[in-house]
């Protein structure tokens, strides 16, 4: 019984932790997009991923949002 409570408690707070990470990643992407020298295709792709991550965050799908936003960050790093 204790194990079940511990697992549920951990899962509950893991979602909350991911929820707080999404806006930080969106802000970082926005900051880097302003200063990065990218071609139009790369910028459009990164902006699309950023918008998708923001949308997933708004829907409460925080783990998916973090995954998409991290993909946008890695593409932004690779393109810069």
Secondary structure as UniProt FT lines:
FT   HELIX           2..35
FT   HELIX           40..58
FT   TURN            59..60
FT   HELIX           62..79
//
